[in-house]
Amino acid sequence: MAVKKERTIEETLKDLEELIKKLESGESSLEESFEYYETGMKLVKSCNDKIDKVEKKIIVLEENGEEHEL
């Protein structure tokens, strides 16, 4: 069984940009637009979760006294 690779923030943002282009084109049906919107909201949540995870890692580094650069 193949291990599913977690998508990077950049990959997720690219997918989100493509969905936005589809919505802005005006060529989608109402049903398709709702599907794009729902998928887009899931992608936004995924990005937020990944960013939160990175922020928590930075906080852990601070608590350990290690130097870091923001």
The first five atom37 places (N, CA, C, CB, O) and aatype in JSON, in Angstrom:
{
  "aatype": [12, 0, 19, 11, 11, 6, 1, 16, 9, 6, 6, 16, 10, 11, 3, 10, 6, 6, 10, 9, 11, 11, 10, 6, 15, 7, 6, 15, 15, 10, 6, 6, 15, 13, 6, 18, 18, 6, 16, 7, 12, 11, 10, 19, 11, 15, 4, 2, 3, 11, 9, 3, 11, 19, 6, 11, 11, 9, 9, 19, 10, 6, 6, 2, 7, 6, 6, 8, 6, 10],
  "atom_mask": [
    [1, 1, 1, 1, 1],
    [1, 1, 1, 1, 1],
    [1, 1, 1, 1, 1],
    [1, 1, 1, 1, 1],
    [1, 1, 1, 1, 1],
    [1, 1, 1, 1, 1],
    [1, 1, 1, 1, 1],
    [1, 1, 1, 1, 1],
    [1, 1, 1, 1, 1],
    [1, 1, 1, 1, 1],
    [1, 1, 1, 1, 1],
    [1, 1, 1, 1, 1],
    [1, 1, 1, 1, 1],
    [1, 1, 1, 1, 1],
    [1, 1, 1, 1, 1],
    [1, 1, 1, 1, 1],
    [1, 1, 1, 1, 1],
    [1, 1, 1, 1, 1],
    [1, 1, 1, 1, 1],
    [1, 1, 1, 1, 1],
    [1, 1, 1, 1, 1],
    [1, 1, 1, 1, 1],
    [1, 1, 1, 1, 1],
    [1, 1, 1, 1, 1],
    [1, 1, 1, 1, 1],
    [1, 1, 1, 0, 1],
    [1, 1, 1, 1, 1],
    [1, 1, 1, 1, 1],
    [1, 1, 1, 1, 1],
    [1, 1, 1, 1, 1],
    [1, 1, 1, 1, 1],
    [1, 1, 1, 1, 1],
    [1, 1, 1, 1, 1],
    [1, 1, 1, 1, 1],
    [1, 1, 1, 1, 1],
    [1, 1, 1, 1, 1],
    [1, 1, 1, 1, 1],
    [1, 1, 1, 1, 1],
    [1, 1, 1, 1, 1],
    [1, 1, 1, 0, 1],
    [1, 1, 1, 1, 1],
    [1, 1, 1, 1, 1],
    [1, 1, 1, 1, 1],
    [1, 1, 1, 1, 1],
    [1, 1, 1, 1, 1],
    [1, 1, 1, 1, 1],
    [1, 1, 1, 1, 1],
    [1, 1, 1, 1, 1],
    [1, 1, 1, 1, 1],
    [1, 1, 1, 1, 1],
    [1, 1, 1, 1, 1],
    [1, 1, 1, 1, 1],
    [1, 1, 1, 1, 1],
    [1, 1, 1, 1, 1],
    [1, 1, 1, 1, 1],
    [1, 1, 1, 1, 1],
    [1, 1, 1, 1, 1],
    [1, 1, 1, 1, 1],
    [1, 1, 1, 1, 1],
    [1, 1, 1, 1, 1],
    [1, 1, 1, 1, 1],
    [1, 1, 1, 1, 1],
    [1, 1, 1, 1, 1],
    [1, 1, 1, 1, 1],
    [1, 1, 1, 0, 1],
    [1, 1, 1, 1, 1],
    [1, 1, 1, 1, 1],
    [1, 1, 1, 1, 1],
    [1, 1, 1, 1, 1],
    [1, 1, 1, 1, 1]
  ],
  "atom_positions": [
    [[0.84, -1.17, 0.0], [0.0, 0.0, 0.0], [0.89, 1.24, 0.0], [-0.96, -0.01, 1.21], [1.81, 1.34, 0.81]],
    [[0.62, 2.17, -0.88], [1.43, 3.39, -0.99], [1.08, 4.37, 0.13], [1.2, 4.07, -2.36], [-0.07, 4.49, 0.55]],
    [[2.1, 5.04, 0.61], [1.91, 6.04, 1.65], [1.5, 7.35, 0.97], [3.21, 6.23, 2.51], [2.15, 7.8, 0.03]],
    [[0.42, 7.95, 1.46], [-0.07, 9.19, 0.87], [0.79, 10.36, 1.37], [-1.56, 9.43, 1.23], [0.9, 10.61, 2.57]],
    [[1.41, 11.06, 0.42], [2.27, 12.19, 0.74], [1.42, 13.42, 1.04], [3.27, 12.48, -0.42], [0.51, 13.76, 0.29]],
    [[1.73, 14.09, 2.13], [0.99, 15.3, 2.48], [1.41, 16.43, 1.54], [1.25, 15.7, 3.96], [2.6, 16.64, 1.29]],
    [[0.42, 17.14, 1.02], [0.69, 18.24, 0.09], [1.3, 19.42, 0.84], [-0.61, 18.66, -0.63], [0.97, 19.68, 1.99]],
    [[2.18, 20.12, 0.15], [2.8, 21.29, 0.75], [1.84, 22.47, 0.71], [4.12, 21.64, 0.02], [0.82, 22.43, 0.01]],
    [[2.16, 23.51, 1.45], [1.35, 24.73, 1.44], [1.33, 25.31, 0.03], [1.9, 25.76, 2.45], [0.29, 25.76, -0.44]],
    [[2.47, 25.3, -0.63], [2.57, 25.85, -1.98], [1.67, 25.1, -2.96], [4.01, 25.82, -2.47], [1.0, 25.71, -3.78]],
    [[1.67, 23.77, -2.87], [0.83, 22.96, -3.75], [-0.65, 23.24, -3.49], [1.12, 21.46, -3.55], [-1.45, 23.34, -4.42]],
    [[-1.0, 23.36, -2.23], [-2.39, 23.63, -1.86], [-2.81, 25.01, -2.36], [-2.57, 23.54, -0.35], [-3.93, 25.17, -2.85]],
    [[-1.93, 26.0, -2.23], [-2.26, 27.34, -2.72], [-2.41, 27.36, -4.24], [-1.18, 28.33, -2.3], [-3.25, 28.09, -4.77]],
    [[-1.61, 26.57, -4.93], [-1.73, 26.49, -6.39], [-3.1, 25.92, -6.78], [-0.59, 25.61, -6.98], [-3.75, 26.43, -7.69]],
    [[-3.52, 24.87, -6.09], [-4.85, 24.29, -6.34], [-5.94, 25.33, -6.08], [-5.08, 23.04, -5.46], [-6.91, 25.42, -6.83]],
    [[-5.78, 26.09, -5.02], [-6.75, 27.12, -4.68], [-6.81, 28.2, -5.76], [-6.41, 27.75, -3.32], [-7.89, 28.66, -6.13]],
    [[-5.66, 28.59, -6.26], [-5.61, 29.59, -7.34], [-6.33, 29.09, -8.59], [-4.15, 29.95, -7.68], [-7.03, 29.86, -9.25]],
    [[-6.17, 27.81, -8.91], [-6.84, 27.24, -10.08], [-8.35, 27.22, -9.9], [-6.33, 25.82, -10.34], [-9.09, 27.48, -10.85]],
    [[-8.8, 26.93, -8.69], [-10.24, 26.96, -8.41], [-10.78, 28.38, -8.56], [-10.52, 26.42, -7.01], [-11.87, 28.58, -9.1]],
    [[-10.04, 29.35, -8.08], [-10.47, 30.74, -8.18], [-10.6, 31.15, -9.64], [-9.48, 31.67, -7.44], [-11.55, 31.83, -10.01]],
    [[-9.65, 30.74, -10.47], [-9.72, 31.05, -11.9], [-10.98, 30.46, -12.52], [-8.48, 30.51, -12.63], [-11.64, 31.11, -13.32]],
    [[-11.31, 29.22, -12.14], [-12.51, 28.59, -12.67], [-13.76, 29.36, -12.25], [-12.6, 27.13, -12.2], [-14.67, 29.56, -13.05]],
    [[-13.79, 29.79, -10.99], [-14.94, 30.55, -10.51], [-15.05, 31.91, -11.2], [-14.86, 30.74, -8.99], [-16.14, 32.35, -11.55]],
    [[-13.91, 32.56, -11.38], [-13.91, 33.89, -11.99], [-14.22, 33.85, -13.49], [-12.57, 34.55, -11.77], [-14.65, 34.86, -14.05]],
    [[-14.02, 32.7, -14.12], [-14.27, 32.61, -15.56], [-15.75, 32.78, -15.89], [-13.76, 31.28, -16.11], [-16.1, 33.22, -16.99]],
    [[-16.61, 32.44, -14.96], [-18.04, 32.56, -15.19], [-18.6, 31.47, -16.08], [0.0, 0.0, 0.0], [-19.77, 31.54, -16.48]],
    [[-17.8, 30.47, -16.41], [-18.23, 29.41, -17.31], [-18.77, 28.19, -16.57], [-17.08, 29.0, -18.19], [-19.19, 27.22, -17.21]],
    [[-18.78, 28.23, -15.26], [-19.23, 27.09, -14.47], [-20.72, 27.2, -14.17], [-18.42, 26.99, -13.15], [-21.27, 28.3, -14.04]],
    [[-21.36, 26.04, -14.08], [-22.76, 26.03, -13.66], [-22.83, 26.38, -12.17], [-23.42, 24.65, -13.94], [-21.81, 26.4, -11.48]],
    [[-24.02, 26.63, -11.7], [-24.19, 26.96, -10.29], [-23.73, 25.8, -9.41], [-25.66, 27.3, -9.99], [-23.08, 26.0, -8.39]],
    [[-24.07, 24.58, -9.82], [-23.68, 23.4, -9.05], [-22.16, 23.25, -9.0], [-24.31, 22.13, -9.65], [-21.58, 22.97, -7.95]],
    [[-21.51, 23.46, -10.16], [-20.05, 23.38, -10.2], [-19.43, 24.47, -9.33], [-19.55, 23.51, -11.66], [-18.44, 24.23, -8.64]],
    [[-20.01, 25.65, -9.37], [-19.49, 26.76, -8.56], [-19.56, 26.44, -7.08], [-20.26, 28.05, -8.85], [-18.62, 26.73, -6.33]],
    [[-20.67, 25.83, -6.65], [-20.78, 25.43, -5.25], [-19.74, 24.37, -4.89], [-22.19, 24.89, -4.95], [-19.16, 24.41, -3.81]],
    [[-19.5, 23.43, -5.8], [-18.48, 22.41, -5.56], [-17.09, 23.04, -5.46], [-18.5, 21.34, -6.68], [-16.3, 22.69, -4.59]],
    [[-16.8, 23.97, -6.37], [-15.51, 24.67, -6.33], [-15.35, 25.43, -5.02], [-15.37, 25.63, -7.53], [-14.29, 25.42, -4.4]],
    [[-16.43, 26.1, -4.61], [-16.4, 26.87, -3.36], [-16.11, 25.95, -2.18], [-17.74, 27.63, -3.15], [-15.26, 26.24, -1.34]],
    [[-16.85, 24.83, -2.12], [-16.66, 23.89, -1.01], [-15.23, 23.34, -1.0], [-17.68, 22.73, -1.12], [-14.6, 23.26, 0.06]],
    [[-14.73, 22.97, -2.16], [-13.36, 22.46, -2.26], [-12.37, 23.55, -1.85], [-13.06, 21.98, -3.69], [-11.41, 23.27, -1.14]],
    [[-12.61, 24.78, -2.29], [-11.75, 25.9, -1.94], [-11.7, 26.14, -0.44], [0.0, 0.0, 0.0], [-10.64, 26.4, 0.12]],
    [[-12.85, 26.05, 0.21], [-12.89, 26.25, 1.66], [-12.09, 25.16, 2.38], [-14.34, 26.27, 2.17], [-11.44, 25.42, 3.39]],
    [[-12.15, 23.93, 1.87], [-11.36, 22.85, 2.46], [-9.86, 23.11, 2.27], [-11.75, 21.49, 1.82], [-9.06, 22.85, 3.16]],
    [[-9.5, 23.64, 1.1], [-8.09, 23.96, 0.84], [-7.61, 25.09, 1.76], [-7.89, 24.36, -0.63], [-6.49, 25.04, 2.26]],
    [[-8.45, 26.09, 1.97], [-8.09, 27.19, 2.88], [-7.88, 26.66, 4.29], [-9.19, 28.29, 2.88], [-6.92, 27.03, 4.97]],
    [[-8.78, 25.78, 4.74], [-8.63, 25.19, 6.08], [-7.34, 24.38, 6.16], [-9.85, 24.3, 6.42], [-6.63, 24.44, 7.17]],
    [[-7.04, 23.64, 5.11], [-5.81, 22.85, 5.08], [-4.58, 23.75, 5.2], [-5.73, 22.02, 3.79], [-3.66, 23.45, 5.96]],
    [[-4.58, 24.87, 4.46], [-3.45, 25.82, 4.54], [-3.33, 26.39, 5.94], [-3.64, 26.96, 3.52], [-2.23, 26.46, 6.49]],
    [[-4.45, 26.78, 6.52], [-4.43, 27.34, 7.88], [-3.89, 26.33, 8.88], [-5.84, 27.78, 8.3], [-3.09, 26.68, 9.75]],
    [[-4.31, 25.07, 8.75], [-3.82, 24.02, 9.65], [-2.31, 23.84, 9.52], [-4.54, 22.69, 9.37], [-1.6, 23.68, 10.51]],
    [[-1.83, 23.86, 8.28], [-0.39, 23.68, 8.05], [0.41, 24.87, 8.6], [-0.11, 23.5, 6.55], [1.48, 24.69, 9.17]],
    [[-0.12, 26.06, 8.42], [0.56, 27.25, 8.95], [0.58, 27.21, 10.47], [-0.14, 28.54, 8.45], [1.6, 27.54, 11.08]],
    [[-0.54, 26.8, 11.08], [-0.58, 26.66, 12.54], [0.46, 25.67, 13.03], [-1.98, 26.23, 13.0], [1.11, 25.88, 14.05]],
    [[0.62, 24.57, 12.29], [1.6, 23.54, 12.67], [3.02, 24.12, 12.65], [1.5, 22.31, 11.71], [3.82, 23.86, 13.54]],
    [[3.32, 24.91, 11.63], [4.64, 25.55, 11.52], [4.84, 26.54, 12.67], [4.8, 26.27, 10.15], [5.91, 26.59, 13.27]],
    [[3.8, 27.32, 12.98], [3.92, 28.28, 14.08], [4.18, 27.57, 15.4], [2.64, 29.13, 14.19], [4.97, 28.06, 16.21]],
    [[3.54, 26.43, 15.62], [3.77, 25.67, 16.85], [5.2, 25.15, 16.92], [2.77, 24.5, 16.95], [5.79, 25.11, 18.0]],
    [[5.75, 24.76, 15.78], [7.14, 24.31, 15.76], [8.07, 25.46, 16.13], [7.52, 23.75, 14.38], [9.05, 25.26, 16.85]],
    [[7.77, 26.66, 15.65], [8.59, 27.82, 15.98], [8.51, 28.11, 17.46], [8.15, 29.05, 15.17], [9.52, 28.43, 18.09]],
    [[7.32, 28.0, 18.04], [7.15, 28.24, 19.47], [7.95, 27.22, 20.27], [5.66, 28.18, 19.86], [8.58, 27.57, 21.27]],
    [[7.93, 25.96, 19.83], [8.7, 24.92, 20.52], [10.18, 25.26, 20.46], [8.44, 23.53, 19.88], [10.89, 25.09, 21.46]],
    [[10.67, 25.72, 19.33], [12.07, 26.1, 19.21], [12.4, 27.23, 20.18], [12.4, 26.51, 17.77], [13.46, 27.23, 20.8]],
    [[11.5, 28.19, 20.31], [11.73, 29.3, 21.24], [11.82, 28.79, 22.67], [10.61, 30.34, 21.12], [12.69, 29.22, 23.42]],
    [[10.94, 27.89, 23.04], [10.92, 27.37, 24.41], [12.18, 26.56, 24.71], [9.69, 26.52, 24.63], [12.6, 26.49, 25.86]],
    [[12.76, 25.96, 23.7], [13.98, 25.18, 23.89], [15.22, 26.06, 23.91], [14.11, 24.15, 22.8], [16.32, 25.57, 24.14]],
    [[15.05, 27.36, 23.67], [16.16, 28.26, 23.71], [17.0, 28.28, 22.44], [0.0, 0.0, 0.0], [18.07, 28.91, 22.41]],
    [[16.55, 27.63, 21.43], [17.29, 27.64, 20.19], [17.02, 28.92, 19.43], [16.93, 26.43, 19.33], [15.96, 29.52, 19.55]],
    [[18.01, 29.33, 18.65], [17.85, 30.52, 17.85], [17.06, 30.2, 16.59], [19.21, 31.12, 17.51], [17.16, 29.11, 16.04]],
    [[16.29, 31.18, 16.16], [15.54, 31.01, 14.92], [15.35, 32.38, 14.28], [14.17, 30.31, 15.18], [15.52, 33.42, 14.93]],
    [[15.0, 32.37, 13.05], [14.81, 33.6, 12.32], [13.42, 33.57, 11.69], [15.9, 33.8, 11.23], [13.06, 32.62, 11.0]],
    [[12.64, 34.62, 11.93], [11.29, 34.69, 11.36], [11.29, 35.47, 10.08], [10.31, 35.31, 12.34], [10.25, 35.64, 9.45]]
  ]
}
